[in-house]
């Protein structure tokens, strides 16, 4: 990693140009990271809108591996079993979802997702809010522990989700001096908007191995041919490094290297340049979402990004990709622009990505 001197703590970069900070510094001296945060999340043309957090608590590695392997095992269950945990009433925003989200104008069958709020099992809001916003204020749906293949799924999901949430809240605290000068409502506190919210949502993702109905893309296909460039609608999104798994025999799946050097997360800088950003396995990444862009009247922009699956390599026909994202956002009645609350804004986003009949 290269280091550039600054007036406070030095700004450190990964080899791909993403700003990296130490979790130890985040906890012990958050205000010293203002330069790093401004470089990562600011409006400069080379800002990526993402920051890498390294030196995490040792338990993070075990939490990540345990849950991502359970994602693989859940996706291997019979479809009839998986669909028991789907929730059309929340527009598939709790429990299992496969082929329901619209990406690039067609149902997304390449990946399956499991959604839950790892912080609150059942939000304590009014019945009216629950009815108006089932996407956020529904009750978590967990696989039965009677399904031996995914025993411990709920606890593993909560262990990883709550750790990512804790780091995200600490990052939000460090962001406040920088963000406050951009927020249209100076009374808002980014960390309190996140830490007090009951709309936190985690997404556990399983990218299926290629099949005749969903083959690997060709090397010359557009970067976003499988998952179009999009913005998260959160304030901040926490991301784990992807894990690639292959079933080589009975028992646990085997962790294998990424089957294609072009696979991974691609981000557009504020200046429009395309950059591939790798998240080390022992690190977390956090990127800015559209709710933050609205709350700052566009002065802090959301991060346009996509995930490229990459062309097939030797043995890639049996390799899946597992990852985990945590979306941190305010409660639905929080005003985030002159014309919209977060709830109103998020309804627009859901309408764009899901068929209307999914909400019936």
Buried (B, 14 or more C-beta within 10 A) or exposed (E): EEEEEBEEBEBBBBEEBBBBBBBEBBBEEBEBBBBBBBBBBBBEEEBBBBBBBBBBEEEBEEBBBBBBBBBBBBBBBEEEBBEBBBBBBBBBBBBBBBEBBBBBEEEBBBBBBBBBBBBBEEBEBEEEBBEBBBBBBBBBBBBEEEBEEBBEBBEBBBBBBBBBBBBBBBBBBBBBBBBBEBBBEEEBBBBBBBBEBBBBBBBBBBBBBBEEEBEBBEEEBEBBBBBBBBBBBBBBBBBBBBBBBBBEEEEEBEBBEBBBEBBBBBBBBBEEEEBBBBBEBEBBBBBBBBBBBBBBEEBBBBBBBBBBBBBBBEEBBBBBBBBBBBBBBBBBEBBBBEEBBBBBBBBEBBEEBBEEEBBE
